[in-house]
Amino acid sequence: MYTNILGYNVYNRSKDEFIDLIKTKEEKVNIISGNPEILYNGLINPMLSKVFKSEDAVIIPDGIGTVIASKIMKNPVKERIAGIEVMKEIIEYCIMNNQKIYLLGATQETIEKCTENLKKQYSNLKIAGFHNGYFDIDNCEEIIKDIIEQNPYAIFIAMGSPRQELFIQKYKEQINSRIFMGVGGSFDIFAGTLKRAPKWMIKLGLEWLYRVSKEPWRIRRLSAIPKFLLLVIKDQKNRRKK
């Protein structure tokens, strides 16, 4: 069910199987969208490493670099699992089971448009509440109180890494939600300010290239991919020697 990549247990079955797994879990789940940048940051940030390796965390292979890493480790994942697609599946599950979601992150304009568009797209979706991501995570009692009172089944946090992971780690014991998920730029996509890559690019594993073409500042973050893969290659060689 999992492929070990540099000490991370990365889910290695299909998206449908992953969704089935999440549905049957009775305990809280922190879904990590494991692209190489996020996983590499976990290697140099002890707090992130602790979050990613905790018992309630499930890492999905969200990134072609993670898929390649699994092949290097000779235990390939079945497919890349995009975080936004998992988010959509959870939303649909909540609709079918009369559950609520909570949205936290992005700018005020983006979160409002995201909420508006989600309501249009999913007329029966219950959005318990939303709040932008511009607040002090060490001083946000009113936000936590609101989430607790609304009692959503799933809470989606779009505040970038590592801030969204810090928030989840700090408050997941207080909040009685079943699913916690950092979703990066997904709110921007739902809001319409960003678009996903064409299907053919997604299929070929080139969604990262499309995002860089639309947001050139992301090119600086791509350096994490070769660094991550070099560490994976080194780890695999060391395993062979043993």
C-alpha positions as CSV (number, residue, x, y, z in Angstrom):
1,M,0.0,0.0,0.0
2,Y,3.0,2.3,0.6
3,T,6.3,3.0,-1.1
4,N,9.1,4.1,1.3
5,I,10.8,7.2,-0.2
6,L,13.5,8.7,2.0
7,G,11.6,7.6,5.1
8,Y,8.2,8.8,3.9
9,N,5.4,6.3,3.4
10,V,3.9,7.4,0.1
11,Y,0.5,5.8,-0.9
12,N,1.1,3.7,-4.0
13,R,-2.3,2.5,-5.2
14,S,-4.9,4.2,-7.3
15,K,-6.8,7.4,-6.6
16,D,-10.1,5.4,-6.3
17,E,-8.5,3.0,-3.8
18,F,-7.2,6.0,-1.9
19,I,-10.6,7.6,-1.6
20,D,-12.1,4.2,-0.5
21,L,-9.3,4.1,2.2
22,I,-10.1,7.6,3.4
23,K,-13.9,6.8,3.6
24,T,-13.3,3.8,5.9
25,K,-10.9,5.5,8.3
26,E,-12.6,6.3,11.6
27,E,-9.7,8.4,13.0
28,K,-8.5,11.8,11.8
29,V,-6.5,11.9,8.6
30,N,-4.1,14.6,7.5
31,I,-3.7,14.3,3.7
32,I,-0.3,15.5,2.4
33,S,0.0,16.3,-1.3
34,G,3.5,14.9,-1.6
35,N,5.2,16.7,-4.4
36,P,9.1,16.7,-4.4
37,E,9.3,20.3,-3.2
38,I,7.1,19.6,-0.1
39,L,8.8,16.3,0.6
40,Y,12.3,17.8,0.2
41,N,11.3,20.6,2.6
42,G,10.4,17.9,5.1
43,L,13.9,16.6,4.9
44,I,15.4,19.9,6.0
45,N,12.6,21.0,8.4
46,P,12.3,18.8,11.5
47,M,8.8,20.0,12.2
48,L,7.6,19.1,8.7
49,S,9.3,15.8,8.9
50,K,7.4,15.0,12.1
51,V,4.1,16.0,10.5
52,F,4.7,14.0,7.4
53,K,5.7,10.9,9.3
54,S,3.0,11.0,12.0
55,E,0.5,8.2,12.2
56,D,-2.5,10.3,11.0
57,A,-0.7,11.5,7.9
58,V,-1.2,9.9,4.5
59,I,1.1,11.1,1.7
60,I,-0.2,11.0,-1.8
61,P,2.1,11.1,-4.9
62,D,1.2,14.6,-6.1
63,G,4.0,15.3,-8.6
64,I,5.7,13.6,-11.4
65,G,9.0,13.8,-9.5
66,T,7.4,11.7,-6.7
67,V,6.3,9.1,-9.3
68,I,9.8,9.0,-10.7
69,A,11.2,8.6,-7.2
70,S,9.0,5.6,-6.6
71,K,10.3,3.9,-9.7
72,I,13.9,4.5,-8.6
73,M,13.0,2.8,-5.4
74,K,11.7,-0.2,-7.4
75,N,8.2,0.0,-5.9
76,P,6.4,2.3,-8.3
77,V,3.1,4.0,-7.4
78,K,0.1,3.1,-9.7
79,E,-0.5,6.7,-10.6
80,R,0.0,10.3,-9.8
81,I,-2.7,11.5,-7.4
82,A,-3.4,15.2,-7.7
83,G,-4.4,17.0,-4.6
84,I,-7.2,19.0,-6.2
85,E,-8.8,15.8,-7.6
86,V,-8.8,14.3,-4.1
87,M,-10.3,17.5,-2.8
88,K,-13.1,17.2,-5.4
89,E,-13.7,13.6,-4.4
90,I,-14.0,14.5,-0.7
91,I,-16.4,17.3,-1.6
92,E,-18.6,14.9,-3.5
93,Y,-18.5,12.4,-0.6
94,C,-19.6,15.2,1.8
95,I,-22.5,16.1,-0.5
96,M,-23.6,12.4,-0.6
97,N,-23.4,12.0,3.1
98,N,-24.8,15.4,4.2
99,Q,-21.5,16.6,5.6
100,K,-19.9,20.0,5.8
101,I,-16.6,21.5,4.7
102,Y,-14.6,24.5,5.8
103,L,-12.3,26.6,3.7
104,L,-9.3,28.4,5.1
105,G,-6.7,30.3,3.2
106,A,-5.9,32.5,0.2
107,T,-6.8,36.2,-0.1
108,Q,-10.3,37.5,0.9
109,E,-11.2,38.0,-2.8
110,T,-10.0,34.5,-3.8
111,I,-11.7,32.7,-0.9
112,E,-15.0,34.5,-1.5
113,K,-14.9,33.7,-5.3
114,C,-13.9,30.1,-4.5
115,T,-16.8,29.7,-2.1
116,E,-19.2,31.3,-4.7
117,N,-18.1,29.0,-7.5
118,L,-18.2,25.9,-5.4
119,K,-21.8,26.6,-4.4
120,K,-22.6,27.1,-8.1
121,Q,-20.8,23.9,-9.1
122,Y,-22.2,21.8,-6.2
123,S,-25.6,23.1,-5.3
124,N,-26.1,20.7,-2.4
125,L,-22.6,21.4,-0.9
126,K,-22.7,22.6,2.7
127,I,-19.9,25.1,3.3
128,A,-19.8,25.5,7.1
129,G,-17.6,28.6,6.8
130,F,-14.5,30.2,5.3
131,H,-11.8,32.6,6.2
132,N,-8.8,34.1,4.3
133,G,-5.3,33.0,5.2
134,Y,-4.1,36.3,6.5
135,F,-4.0,35.8,10.2
136,D,-1.6,35.0,13.0
137,I,-1.8,31.2,13.4
138,D,-0.6,31.6,17.0
139,N,-3.4,34.1,17.8
140,C,-6.6,32.9,16.0
141,E,-8.9,31.8,18.7
142,E,-12.0,33.2,17.0
143,I,-11.3,31.2,13.8
144,I,-10.7,28.0,15.8
145,K,-13.9,28.6,17.8
146,D,-15.9,29.1,14.6
147,I,-14.5,25.9,13.1
148,I,-15.2,23.9,16.2
149,E,-18.8,25.2,16.4
150,Q,-19.5,24.5,12.8
151,N,-18.0,21.0,13.1
152,P,-17.1,20.3,9.4
153,Y,-16.3,16.9,8.2
154,A,-13.3,18.2,6.2
155,I,-11.2,21.3,6.4
156,F,-9.2,22.4,3.4
157,I,-6.3,24.8,4.1
158,A,-4.6,26.8,1.4
159,M,-1.9,28.8,3.0
160,G,1.2,27.3,1.4
161,S,3.8,25.0,2.9
162,P,4.9,25.0,5.6
163,R,2.3,27.4,7.1
164,Q,-0.7,25.1,6.3
165,E,1.1,22.2,7.9
166,L,1.9,24.3,11.0
167,F,-1.7,25.2,11.3
168,I,-2.9,21.6,11.0
169,Q,-0.3,20.3,13.5
170,K,-1.1,23.0,16.0
171,Y,-4.9,22.7,16.0
172,K,-5.9,19.2,14.7
173,E,-6.4,17.9,18.2
174,Q,-8.8,20.8,19.1
175,I,-10.8,20.5,15.9
176,N,-13.1,17.5,15.6
177,S,-13.0,17.3,11.8
178,R,-12.3,13.9,10.2
179,I,-10.2,15.2,7.3
180,F,-7.5,17.9,7.2
181,M,-5.9,18.7,3.9
182,G,-3.4,21.3,2.8
183,V,-4.4,22.2,-0.8
184,G,-1.9,24.9,-1.9
185,G,-3.3,26.8,-4.9
186,S,-6.5,24.8,-5.3
187,F,-8.7,27.7,-4.1
188,D,-7.3,29.8,-6.9
189,I,-8.3,27.2,-9.4
190,F,-11.8,27.0,-8.0
191,A,-12.0,30.8,-7.9
192,G,-11.0,30.9,-11.6
193,T,-7.9,33.0,-11.1
194,L,-5.8,30.1,-12.2
195,K,-6.5,27.2,-14.5
196,R,-5.2,23.6,-14.5
197,A,-3.1,22.4,-17.4
198,P,-4.8,20.9,-20.4
199,K,-5.6,17.2,-20.0
200,W,-2.9,16.1,-22.4
201,M,-0.3,17.9,-20.3
202,I,-1.6,16.4,-17.1
203,K,-1.6,12.9,-18.7
204,L,2.1,13.4,-19.8
205,G,3.1,14.6,-16.3
206,L,3.7,18.1,-17.5
207,E,1.3,20.0,-15.3
208,W,4.4,21.5,-13.5
209,L,5.5,23.1,-16.8
210,Y,2.2,24.6,-17.4
211,R,2.1,26.2,-13.9
212,V,5.6,27.6,-14.4
213,S,4.5,29.1,-17.7
214,K,1.6,30.9,-16.0
215,E,3.5,31.7,-12.8
216,P,7.2,32.2,-13.7
217,W,8.2,32.8,-10.1
218,R,7.7,29.1,-9.5
219,I,10.8,28.3,-11.5
220,R,12.9,29.0,-8.4
221,R,11.1,26.2,-6.6
222,L,11.9,23.6,-9.2
223,S,15.4,23.2,-7.9
224,A,13.9,21.0,-5.2
225,I,13.1,18.3,-7.7
226,P,16.6,17.4,-8.8
227,K,17.8,17.7,-5.2
228,F,15.1,15.4,-4.1
229,L,15.7,12.8,-6.8
230,L,19.5,12.8,-6.2
231,L,18.9,12.0,-2.6
232,V,16.5,9.2,-3.7
233,I,19.2,7.8,-6.1
234,K,21.8,7.9,-3.3
235,D,19.5,6.2,-0.9
236,Q,18.7,3.4,-3.4
237,K,22.4,2.8,-4.0
238,N,23.1,2.6,-0.2
239,R,20.3,0.1,0.1
240,R,21.8,-2.1,-2.7
241,K,25.1,-2.1,-0.9
242,K,23.5,-3.4,2.3
